[in-house]
Amino acid sequence: MASVRARKYAAGLFWEGWYRDKRGKWRGFNTKVPVNGSKSEKSALELTSFVEGQVRAGVDPFRLGAAESGPYFGQVWKEFTAMKRLTVRKGTVSLYEQTGKVWVETMGEMTVAEIDAEMLLKFAEKRLRQRTDRAGLTVQVSTVNRHLRDLRAFLRWSVERGVIQKMPRVRMLKEERGEVQFYSPDEMERILAAAREITISGVRFDIFLRVLLFSALRIGNGLSLTWEDVNLRYRQLAVPGVRTKTGKPVYVPLSLPLVMALRELPKPRTGPMFPWSQTSGHLHECWQATIEKAGVPYLKMHALRHTAATMLVDAGLKPHQLQQMLHASLATTLKYYVGTDRQMMQEAARLIGAGRYARRK
């Protein structure tokens, strides 16, 4: 005996439609559109065509109230990445696209208005439990935080476009900080020698690295330097707060190595010192070529700031002076910027052993 479903289908009481989903797999759905008569069958075929078109567009047509609650995540994310493709480099766009795929795979398709703080936290927890991604790489806290930063940028953009009214709070996961990474004096000397043979727009790359090293500036602040920032009267570089991370002005004393580096910049000495772009990718390529030529371990260019902090401590600067140079709180300065090497630890052990408390009577 045929099943109830088979008997109803044979009697034309409902119609079964088939369509391909985003992955190319066949999916079926049932409808109450009767198939008795050409007009009814035409309506059923039109319904199937509509369902397939919605699925290809990243929309789930079987969810109730979806149209009233706004556009779907996949559709808006495509517009977001298309906009980013015009402003950032190709590798960054690939990371944005990866975040979009991970969100859909982890949380499923939904409207942008449905995304809230609780859902973002749930996404982070699920992502960490996955342990490995498609490429077999371990999912770390830093990877999840990158996804959350991409989603935060997307939600902020959605608010500006009027897709949603209010942006949900995005909480980053806490990361365990490893050891401070910096270069030794010998390694730094080899890096500067290798960078001397690389030029960008007629400016030697080693000059830029020396400015970063002897000023302890961030990369963005170093690229934003202009000759108007040089104050010879007070013998300092003055970077306005509108160009700094904290929004506060940055003052850097003009030490002799820093003055010598600035003097080697080509004339005319007006306007930007380094008319380069940080997002073009060319700066990173030059840094990578320099590291390979110098034969030293690869660290991010931001390690120059850590190296500068370590150099300042080695030069004998007191904690409050170091804090003023790095423009950060004292706890942040000592925790995240100042590194220690084996020689420094051995020297500390020697000083402790020579102290009065360690003398034996």
Helices and strands as residue ranges (DSSP letters): H 4-10, E 15-20, E 26-31, H 38-56, H 73-84, H 90-107, G 112-114, H 117-129, H 141-161, H 185-195, E 199-200, E 203-204, H 205-215, H 219-223, G 227-229, E 230-231, E 236-239, G 241-243, E 250-253, H 256-263, H 282-294, H 303-314, H 319-326, H 330-332, I 333-337, H 342-353, G 356-358
